[in-house]
C-alpha cells in the first residue's frame, strides 16, 4: 500500500509540475513568436519568421495535448495566480489562469487548428511581401485566444483582445477598401457586444462584489433571479456579437475579405467560438435564469434557419462556408438553451476540425484557380485537384451530419435533445433546426457539384495552371480530414456518454431539473431521430437531380419575376444590412448632424480653450480695476481679507448664507469699482469734448 501511495504521489507531483510549466510557458510561446516576427521580422527574414512562429505554436499544441490528458482525463483542475491586478478594499482581481475540463477541451481545437493554419500559410502566403507581419498577427491572435480560454475571471477574458486581432487580420490587405470596411464592421459589431459584456461585469461587481469565476458561480444560487437574468442577458448579447448570432451577424461574411487561412482560424477556432465558450463558462449562472435559456433556444434556432437560407443563395465559396459557420454556431446556442453544455462543447470541438478543413480546402481551390472565389466559374476540378476534392467531400459529409462522420455524433444529438425536452418551444425549435439542417445539405451539395462535378465554366487559363498544392498545403488537409472522420467517434463517450466523469470538476454545471440526455436517449421516437438523416439524403438527391437533369427548369424559374425576387431577397441577406444603414446608422448620423447644426453653435468653443481664455482675461481686468489709488478702498480690501482669514477656522460652523453674503459683497465691490472707473472715464471724455 505504501508503494502504491508513493507512486500515486510521485505521479501527481510530476503532473502538477508539467501543468505549472504549461501554464507559465504555453501562452508566452505564442506571444514570443508574435513579438519576434513583428518587431524583428526584418532581422530574422521571411523563413525565420515562418519557422519560429510555426515551431512555437506546434510546441504549444503538444503542451495543450499533455494538459488535455492530465487535467481532462485525470480530473485534476489547476489554478495559477500570477500577480494582483486590481487591488482595492472592495474589489480584488488577479491575473490568474484556470485549467479544467472545459479549458483544455477548448485549447485542443484552438491550438491544433492554429498550428495547421500556420503550416498551411507558409505556402499559401509565400508570394505576399508582408509575410512577417502576417505570421506575427496569427501568433498574436492565437495568444489572445489562449488567454481568453484560460482566464480565471471575466475581466481577463474581456482583455483577450480577439476583436482587435480579428481587425488586424481581416484588414491585412489594408490597401483594399473592402478590407477596410469589413474590418471596421467586425470591430464595431464586437464593440457592441463588449459594451454589454462590460455592463454585465459591473452588474456582477454590484451583486457579487467580485468577477472571478469561483465567487460568482458559488453565490449565484443565492442571488435574486431578476439580477441573474439581467447579468445573463448582458453576457448573451456579448456572446451574440462574438459568435455572430442573428442581429449581430453582419460582420461574419464581411470577414471573408482577409486571407483564407485567417478565415479558417476565425471561423473554426477563435473569435466565432469565443461567444459560445462565454455561455458555456457561465453555465452555473445561466442555469438559474430560465429567461436566458429560452432566449438562447430561440436565437440559436432563428440563426440556424436564417443563415442556411442566405447561404443557399450565395455565389462566393468562402461566404457559403461562412454562413455554414453561422448555422452551426446557432446549433451550439440551441444546445446551450437546452442546458446541454457538454453537447455544445462536443459540437464546438467537432465543428472546429471540419470547418477548418472546409476553409483550407476552399483556399486550395482558390489558390489553384488564380484567386477567383466565384464557384460558378469553377467546374470539372475533380480530376485536377483529387486531394482537395476528397477532403472537401469529407468535410461536407461531416457538416451535413452524415452517419459515422465527426459531425454526426454531435449535430444530430442536438436535434434529438431539442425534441426530447418535450416543451412547446423546444419542439418548435426542433422542426426549425431540421429545416435549417436540410438547407445546409443543399448548399453543401451545391458547392461540391459546381466546383468539382459539373462541366468547366472558367477561363481556359485557369485550368492550364491549376494544380495541387505542395506539402505545406496538403499535410494540414490530410490531418484535418482524419480528425473530421474519427474524432467524433473516439471522443463521443468522453463528452456525451452517460457514465462519463469528464466534467466531474464542475467546469460546466447542469441543474438536475434540466437534465434531458437520458430522456432523449430512450424516449424520443425513432422517426424523429431518423428525420434529419432522411431529409439529408432526400435533399441531396433532390439537389443533384435538379442540377443534373433539370437545369433548364431551374434557370427558367430563376429568370422568372417571382424567382428573381426570391433570389435577390435571399442573396442580399434579407436586406438586413440595408435596414441597418438606412434606419439605424443613417438616422443616427442625421441626428448628429442636426444636433451640430442647430444646438452646438459655439458651445464647445465657449466651454473649451476660447471661453477659458476670455474668462481669465476678464477676471484679470476685473481684479486690476481694484487698483484705484484711493487709500480708503485699500483699507476696505485689507479689512475684508483679514475678516476672511480670521473666519477660516470657523468656516464649517458658519451658516452657509453668511459665506454667500460675503462672496456677494466681494464681487459687488469689484463690479462697483469697475462701474465707477467706467463712469469716470465717460465723464472725463465728455469734459474733453466740452459737452459738460
Secondary structure by P-SEA (a helix, b strand, c coil): caaaaaaaaaaaaaaaaaaaaaaacaaaaaaaaaaaaacccccccaaaaaaaaaaaaaaaaaaaaaaaaacccccbbbbbbcccccccccccccccccccaaaaaaaaaaaaaaaaaaaaaccccccccaaaaaaaaaaaaaaaaaaaaacccaaaaaacaaaaaaaaaaacccccaaaaaaaaaaaaaaaaaaaaaaaaaaaaaaacccccaaaaaaacccccaaaaaaaaaaaaaaaaaaaccccccccccccccccaaaaaaaacccccaaaaaaaaaaaaaaaacaaaaaaaaaaaaaaaaaaaaaaaacccaaaaaaaaaaaaaaaaaaaaaacaaaaaaaaaaaaaaaaaaaaaaaaaaaaaaccccccccccccccccaaaaaaaaaaaaaaaccccccccccaaaaaaaaaacccaaaaaaaaaaaaaaaaaaaaaaaaaaacccccccccaaaaaacccccccccaaaaaaaaaacccccccccccccccccccccccccccccccccccccccccccccaaaaaaaaaaaaaaaaaacccaaaaaaaaacaaaaaaaaaaaaccaaaaaaacccaaaaaaaaaaaaaccccaaaaaacaaaaaaaaaaaaaaaaacccccaaaaaaaaaaaaaaaaaccccccccaaaaaaaaaaaaaaaaaaaaaaaaaaaaaaaaaaccc
